[in-house]
Amino acid sequence: MWKTTLRSLRSLLNPQKPTGGIKSNAYLTFDYQSEDGFKITGINVSTNKLEIGHRTEAGWVVDVQGVHNKSLKANTNYNVFVAVNGTVVTLVVDGRVSMTHTFDPRLDDDGTMIGFNQGMVGLGANNAKAAIDNIIVQRLAPEITFTESTDFSAYPGNLLIDPNTTGWISGEGVYTGDGTSGSTVSLMRFGVAPAAVVNLLGSFSTTSEGGFVFDYYAPDDFKFVILSTDTNELHIGHRTSSGWTIDASYQTDPVGGDLQDLEVTLKSTSVSIKLNNQLVLGYAFNSLITDGAQGLLAVSGETVFNAVKFQTDDLSYSVDPVPEPDPGGDGPTLIPIVPIHETPSSTTLNAYFFTTISSPELIEFSDPNLDDPDDELVYLY
């Protein structure tokens, strides 16, 4: 089990009828640090909007709004689900309407960036009366069902589809990607179900730009996380036929060619990044990012990996064993990415089926109805 930056909240929210000058809204609150320091996600009938925001000393701040497929009404139950991956927050209402926002990281007293999985969670209403039912709070510490890793001290093993792919070479305890003549990718062997969490970890150095690819479909169709020693920045972005696009960046300390530890957590549409065990960056794409392949990337210069690890909580891996490479051959026996549920002759890169996340930490509450229209009412659990 890895130290998670994931959390989810699920409940039935019911904004009450606005009477006597009050409003009609209901929010799930999280990352609660004080009465004027927390995040909100929920329903505002008064504005007919779904909202994600935060509370400051100045008041309630709405960062992003969305529209339900029907007009929002008071005294109506809405099924609300909130997923938190590092600093990326996704709100889903009635299983149909979804919106996402990436907050700036919160800093502790030492200046260390912290995700939003550590503060308290609860119910909030802004000058309104609300009811809540069937609350489920999950700290999604994924139960790892499969891990594959290598330190390249011997043959790279079962992690990569073709360790000898063009531009890559294994030797002397490292795995080197040469991007001096153009970017090069070495893909991992393993696919996951769409609902699964993927964790990619790597210790590496680069003379220019390198890191991980994910949601890979083609040489000009993938997403990436790269460290640039040219600009001392960490980038999240995507590659298309039109070129390279940077979607989010973090300014790092000068890294030169020093060894760096990079951890990439993929969940649904969001990616959360730790650099040297510190949460530094997150981003939400507009589509699922775990249904493509993952791999190693050298964009320019040389990128040298000392160790790489792939982890997932996909339940199918607890059933289907992963074949080992043929130790007597010239290289690994190329097999379909697992889990595979097609004909034995299939060499499809990605084959998936739906599963659900197993959560070992589950807290459930019922019927904490709000009776008084307090100006700012927050129930914490």
Secondary structure by P-SEA (a helix, b strand, c coil): cccccbbbbbbbbbbccccccccccccccccccccccccccccccccccccccccccccccccbbbbcccccccccccbbbbbbcccbbbbbccccbbbbbbcccccccccccccccccccbbbbccccccccbbbbbcccccccbbbbbcccccccccccccccccccccccbbbbbccccbbbbbbcccccccbbbbbbbbbccccbbbbbccccccccccbbbbbccccbbbbbccccccccccbbbbbccccccbbbbbbbbcccbbbbbcccccccccccccccccccccccccccbbbbcbbbbbbcccccccbbbbbcccccccccccccccccccccccccbbbbbbbbbbcbbbbbccccccccccbbbbcc
